[in-house]
Amino acid sequence: MDKTDQIAINEVQLILAEKRTALALMRTGIAVLALPLTVMSFLIATSKYYNIFHILHFLIPLALLIVFFACFWGAIYLLIQYAK
């Protein structure tokens, strides 16, 4: 194997490593958003059993948490894309 073949193999390995990193970041972002969205879905699905104004102290922080996580992971993703 000559030097150009080794360079090509190294470049392919680098591309695959970057792809694994991007997929791991995406998987983490999905997991972080899944829990608050699941809780919000549960509250919406069971909303006929309670008055919405009695649980606003749960809904407002939960909605803020979802927005925060979405913005936080969006900013992380953009920073990583910018760094490339």
Backbone as ProteinMPNN parsed JSONL, in Angstrom:
{"seq_chain_A": "MDKTDQIAINEVQLILAEKRTALALMRTGIAVLALPLTVMSFLIATSKYYNIFHILHFLIPLALLIVFFACFWGAIYLLIQYAK", "coords_chain_A": {"N_chain_A": [[0.853, -1.173, 0.0], [0.66, 2.107, -0.97], [1.565, 5.545, -0.189], [-0.487, 7.366, -0.974], [-2.773, 5.775, -0.984], [-3.007, 5.215, 1.736], [-3.465, 7.767, 2.758], [-5.96, 8.293, 1.605], [-7.522, 6.324, 2.881], [-7.3, 7.213, 5.529], [-8.668, 9.664, 5.312], [-11.267, 8.799, 4.732], [-11.818, 7.423, 7.102], [-11.82, 9.591, 8.861], [-14.045, 11.051, 7.945], [-16.074, 9.201, 8.515], [-15.843, 9.119, 11.308], [-16.616, 11.737, 11.98], [-19.249, 11.618, 11.142], [-20.293, 9.712, 12.941], [-20.028, 11.189, 15.302], [-21.787, 13.336, 14.832], [-24.211, 11.945, 14.642], [-24.36, 10.88, 17.228], [-24.625, 13.218, 18.708], [-27.097, 14.104, 17.762], [-28.728, 12.001, 18.653], [-28.487, 12.33, 21.409], [-29.672, 14.854, 21.73], [-32.309, 14.274, 20.956], [-33.013, 12.494, 22.994], [-32.87, 14.179, 25.23], [-34.941, 15.964, 24.72], [-37.096, 14.257, 24.688], [-38.177, 13.418, 27.21], [-39.424, 15.773, 28.546], [-41.318, 16.322, 26.523], [-42.81, 13.996, 26.524], [-43.997, 14.078, 29.05], [-45.527, 16.414, 28.735], [-47.24, 15.56, 26.688], [-48.612, 13.533, 28.042], [-49.953, 15.072, 29.965], [-51.608, 16.584, 28.302], [-53.12, 14.569, 27.102], [-54.567, 13.574, 29.261], [-56.117, 15.707, 29.983], [-58.861, 16.085, 30.171], [-59.628, 15.253, 32.617], [-59.067, 17.048, 34.612], [-58.883, 20.485, 35.748], [-57.416, 22.911, 33.77], [-56.322, 25.234, 34.809], [-55.627, 24.59, 37.365], [-53.281, 23.225, 37.205], [-51.387, 24.857, 36.107], [-49.016, 25.638, 37.283], [-47.424, 23.469, 36.821], [-47.414, 23.211, 34.033], [-46.373, 25.602, 32.862], [-43.552, 25.834, 33.71], [-42.708, 23.435, 32.529], [-43.183, 23.835, 29.788], [-41.416, 25.971, 29.379], [-39.034, 24.639, 29.91], [-38.932, 22.817, 27.776], [-38.69, 24.59, 25.61], [-36.25, 25.795, 26.31], [-34.462, 23.571, 26.188], [-34.706, 22.943, 23.468], [-33.711, 25.283, 22.245], [-31.142, 25.34, 23.382], [-29.918, 22.909, 22.469], [-30.14, 23.385, 19.764], [-28.456, 25.599, 19.496], [-26.0, 24.451, 20.244], [-25.715, 22.591, 18.176], [-25.499, 24.324, 15.959], [-23.123, 25.664, 16.627], [-21.281, 23.568, 16.453], [-21.522, 22.92, 13.756], [-20.595, 25.289, 12.674], [-17.975, 25.269, 13.515], [-16.795, 23.384, 11.913]], "CA_chain_A": [[0.0, 0.0, 0.0], [1.501, 3.303, -1.017], [1.199, 6.663, 0.691], [-1.765, 7.968, -1.376], [-3.84, 4.893, -0.503], [-3.108, 5.4, 3.189], [-4.098, 9.08, 2.974], [-7.378, 8.143, 1.267], [-8.144, 5.55, 3.955], [-7.396, 8.107, 6.693], [-9.725, 10.645, 5.062], [-12.546, 8.102, 4.886], [-12.012, 7.185, 8.534], [-12.161, 10.879, 9.466], [-15.431, 11.354, 7.582], [-16.934, 8.305, 9.283], [-15.81, 9.553, 12.711], [-17.45, 12.94, 12.078], [-20.635, 11.188, 11.018], [-20.661, 9.108, 14.227], [-20.158, 12.263, 16.281], [-23.026, 14.059, 14.542], [-25.342, 11.087, 15.008], [-24.409, 10.802, 18.69], [-25.171, 14.49, 19.175], [-28.518, 14.113, 17.439], [-29.366, 11.041, 19.547], [-28.544, 12.962, 22.728], [-30.685, 15.909, 21.666], [-33.631, 13.638, 20.944], [-33.269, 11.956, 24.331], [-33.093, 15.293, 26.16], [-36.26, 16.535, 24.454], [-38.149, 13.247, 24.772], [-38.839, 13.357, 28.516], [-40.425, 16.837, 28.738], [-42.409, 16.18, 25.558], [-43.648, 12.888, 26.99], [-44.803, 14.581, 30.18], [-46.508, 17.343, 28.175], [-48.234, 14.746, 25.977], [-49.436, 12.881, 29.054], [-50.848, 16.073, 30.552], [-52.619, 16.937, 27.306], [-54.001, 13.407, 26.907], [-55.438, 13.405, 30.428], [-56.616, 17.028, 30.368], [-60.301, 16.122, 30.445], [-59.858, 14.828, 33.998], [-58.715, 18.098, 35.564], [-58.989, 21.859, 35.268], [-56.093, 23.346, 33.305], [-55.809, 26.318, 35.654], [-55.105, 24.023, 38.605], [-51.935, 22.666, 36.99], [-50.522, 25.802, 35.391], [-47.694, 25.667, 37.918], [-46.646, 22.401, 36.184], [-47.334, 23.404, 32.585], [-45.518, 26.722, 32.459], [-42.136, 25.454, 33.759], [-42.449, 22.364, 31.572], [-43.082, 24.454, 28.467], [-40.151, 26.713, 29.351], [-37.961, 23.647, 29.835], [-38.893, 22.322, 26.399], [-38.135, 25.662, 24.769], [-34.842, 25.937, 26.654], [-33.708, 22.457, 25.623], [-34.684, 23.063, 22.009], [-32.779, 26.362, 21.904], [-29.798, 24.95, 23.807], [-29.36, 21.921, 21.552], [-30.009, 24.043, 18.465], [-27.243, 26.428, 19.539], [-24.855, 23.527, 20.238], [-25.604, 22.049, 16.824], [-24.998, 25.376, 15.081], [-21.72, 25.893, 16.947], [-20.502, 22.464, 15.904], [-21.499, 23.065, 12.3], [-19.766, 26.45, 12.371], [-16.58, 24.927, 13.796], [-16.275, 22.503, 10.869]], "C_chain_A": [[0.903, 1.242, 0.0], [0.882, 4.429, -0.194], [-0.151, 7.28, 0.312], [-2.943, 7.106, -0.949], [-4.063, 5.08, 0.994], [-3.776, 6.733, 3.516], [-5.586, 8.99, 2.685], [-8.123, 7.371, 2.358], [-8.308, 6.414, 5.205], [-8.502, 9.144, 6.524], [-11.103, 10.017, 5.212], [-12.835, 7.84, 6.358], [-12.392, 8.47, 9.258], [-13.61, 11.244, 9.175], [-16.39, 10.478, 8.378], [-16.964, 8.685, 10.768], [-16.665, 10.8, 12.915], [-18.918, 12.582, 11.988], [-21.11, 10.556, 12.324], [-20.873, 10.17, 15.293], [-21.462, 13.03, 16.078], [-24.244, 13.232, 14.926], [-25.473, 10.938, 16.516], [-24.992, 12.081, 19.278], [-26.673, 14.553, 18.922], [-29.282, 13.169, 18.372], [-29.506, 11.628, 20.956], [-29.605, 14.052, 22.767], [-32.094, 15.355, 21.677], [-33.976, 13.108, 22.327], [-33.571, 13.059, 25.333], [-34.481, 15.896, 25.956], [-37.391, 15.537, 24.683], [-38.882, 13.268, 26.11], [-39.825, 14.504, 28.731], [-41.587, 16.748, 27.751], [-43.35, 15.05, 25.944], [-44.552, 13.339, 28.131], [-45.88, 15.536, 29.662], [-47.609, 16.576, 27.433], [-49.168, 14.048, 26.955], [-50.427, 13.869, 29.668], [-51.945, 16.482, 29.572], [-53.615, 15.797, 27.131], [-54.969, 13.234, 28.062], [-56.107, 14.712, 30.843], [-58.116, 17.074, 30.625], [-60.63, 15.745, 31.885], [-59.52, 15.903, 35.029], [-58.913, 19.464, 34.921], [-57.585, 22.375, 34.95], [-55.488, 24.412, 34.213], [-55.256, 25.804, 36.986], [-53.7, 23.459, 38.446], [-51.029, 23.596, 36.186], [-49.129, 25.874, 35.992], [-46.83, 24.498, 37.448], [-46.391, 22.697, 34.713], [-46.357, 24.501, 32.166], [-44.033, 26.37, 32.58], [-41.779, 24.35, 32.76], [-42.312, 22.911, 30.153], [-41.784, 25.256, 28.331], [-38.955, 25.776, 29.239], [-37.819, 23.093, 28.415], [-38.276, 23.361, 25.476], [-36.642, 25.844, 25.039], [-34.008, 24.827, 26.033], [-33.619, 22.557, 24.106], [-33.702, 24.148, 21.575], [-31.342, 25.981, 22.234], [-29.175, 23.967, 22.822], [-29.25, 22.477, 20.145], [-28.752, 24.893, 18.406], [-25.989, 25.554, 19.516], [-24.627, 22.99, 18.823], [-25.019, 23.091, 15.862], [-23.525, 25.677, 15.354], [-20.827, 24.788, 16.371], [-20.409, 22.566, 14.383], [-20.59, 24.228, 11.887], [-18.278, 26.129, 12.544], [-15.972, 24.061, 12.693], [-15.729, 23.266, 9.732]], "O_chain_A": [[1.781, 1.397, 0.85], [-0.18, 4.275, 0.41], [-0.898, 7.684, 1.203], [-3.997, 7.63, -0.589], [-5.205, 5.098, 1.454], [-4.569, 6.815, 4.454], [-6.396, 9.545, 3.429], [-9.243, 7.736, 2.715], [-9.343, 6.352, 5.868], [-9.199, 9.468, 7.485], [-12.011, 10.64, 5.762], [-13.966, 8.015, 6.812], [-13.208, 8.438, 10.179], [-14.326, 11.698, 10.068], [-17.411, 10.964, 8.864], [-18.01, 8.581, 11.41], [-17.367, 10.908, 13.92], [-19.747, 13.175, 12.678], [-22.222, 10.836, 12.77], [-21.796, 10.065, 16.1], [-22.161, 13.337, 17.044], [-25.206, 13.765, 15.479], [-26.589, 10.876, 17.032], [-25.764, 12.033, 20.235], [-27.432, 15.007, 19.778], [-30.373, 13.508, 18.831], [-30.53, 11.438, 21.612], [-30.354, 14.156, 23.738], [-32.977, 15.906, 22.335], [-35.109, 13.257, 22.784], [-34.434, 12.893, 26.194], [-35.128, 16.297, 26.924], [-38.539, 15.946, 24.856], [-40.107, 13.146, 26.133], [-40.978, 14.239, 29.071], [-42.722, 17.066, 28.105], [-44.556, 15.138, 25.714], [-45.738, 13.01, 28.16], [-47.026, 15.471, 30.107], [-48.785, 16.92, 27.547], [-50.376, 13.978, 26.725], [-51.597, 13.543, 29.867], [-53.086, 16.703, 29.976], [-54.818, 16.033, 27.023], [-56.096, 12.786, 27.852], [-56.616, 14.808, 31.959], [-58.597, 18.022, 31.246], [-61.769, 15.895, 32.326], [-59.682, 15.665, 36.226], [-59.089, 19.579, 33.708], [-56.68, 22.279, 35.779], [-54.268, 24.479, 34.364], [-54.502, 26.508, 37.658], [-53.003, 23.237, 39.437], [-50.013, 23.159, 35.646], [-48.161, 26.144, 35.281], [-45.617, 24.522, 37.652], [-45.294, 22.465, 34.204], [-45.601, 24.328, 31.211], [-43.296, 26.593, 31.619], [-40.677, 24.336, 32.211], [-41.426, 22.495, 29.406], [-41.133, 25.218, 27.287], [-37.979, 26.083, 28.554], [-36.705, 22.923, 27.92], [-37.426, 23.032, 24.648], [-35.859, 26.027, 24.108], [-32.972, 25.091, 25.423], [-32.568, 22.285, 23.525], [-32.939, 23.946, 20.63], [-30.428, 26.264, 21.459], [-28.04, 24.16, 22.386], [-28.355, 22.081, 19.398], [-28.058, 24.913, 17.389], [-25.018, 25.887, 18.836], [-23.496, 22.942, 18.338], [-24.15, 22.774, 15.05], [-22.76, 25.919, 14.42], [-19.74, 25.063, 15.863], [-19.352, 22.33, 13.797], [-19.901, 24.153, 10.87], [-17.432, 26.648, 11.816], [-14.75, 24.013, 12.556], [-15.25, 22.674, 8.765]]}, "name": "protein", "num_of_chains": 1, "seq": "MDKTDQIAINEVQLILAEKRTALALMRTGIAVLALPLTVMSFLIATSKYYNIFHILHFLIPLALLIVFFACFWGAIYLLIQYAK"}
